[in-house]
Amino acid sequence: MNPTDTPRRPDGRAADALRRLRIETGVLKFAEGSALIELGDTRVLAAASVENRVPPFRKESGEGWLTAEYSMLPRATHTRNAREVSQGRPSGRTAEIQRLIGRSLRAAVDLSAMPERTLTLDCDVLQADGGTRTAAVTGAYVAAVLALGRLLLTREIPAWPIRDQVAAVSVGVVRGVPLLDLEYVEDQVAEVDMNVVATPAGSLIEIQGTGEKRSFRREEMDALVDLAFKGIRELAEVQNAALAATLAEVQDVLSRGDRRRPAPPKSEKDLWGRP
């Protein structure tokens, strides 16, 4: 069945349409990069922080590191969830999503271009209505570009680290119909559920696909991936619009071939002044 021929969805959009999408940048005063992504009623705040150090396993490697953390506010959902800090450790779901975000962004960033620095992406779900992990990846990319752009423009890193643009979206089969960007009520009844992380140029980074209520055929998977790529291209356009000013400044620096030596990283112990 052609997605455009399917019945209307809860919010009235076509089967191959994204929810209403908005990305706002610079929403946090102190973070090196920040973005608030709103996808329908799902809202995720992504913050990028730069530290002038790397984990022990990366020391003397000549490369930096990128990692991510993910959390959900207690009333991001229909009923209150206890903060995971009260349980002493993150849940299995949270740990898995954190790893997904980190893997996705590391696939896009050349860590050798940010030596001896760690970029941490904090993704906090303010409101959840389906697709929080994919929204987090999409928003984290924007926050990361803002932070790395700041480092390049201040000559703190020697080269532009971004290798690929990355976005993510959910797709699924609901009542036999492939749908793009599932909201919560659709996700709850999906027969097949899939999260796709990819570049807008058509390269896959990760696919998480599950037969929730039945097995699914190879041709169904291919149709869902094609649908996801359509959504990712549209997400990428909004990412680029949000990043237009930063990307223009970066391109200006790169086109001038400014080869001035980057400033050495400041010692962490000197950042807070005298005790």
Buried (B, 14 or more C-beta within 10 A) or exposed (E): EEBEEBEEBEBEBBBBBBBEBEBBBBBBEEBBBBBBBBBBBBBBBBBBBBBBBBEEEBEEEEBBBBBBBBBBBEEBBEEEBEEBEEEEEBEEEBBEBBEBBBBBBBBBBBBEBBBBBBBBBBBBBBBBBBBBBBBBBBBBBBBBBBBBBBBBBEBBBBEBBBEBBBBBBBBBBBEEBBBBBBBBEBBEEBBBBBBBBBBBEEEBBBBBBEBBEEEBEEEBBEBBBEBBBBBBBBBBEBBBEBBEEBBEBBEEBEEEEEEEEBEEBEEEEEEEEEE
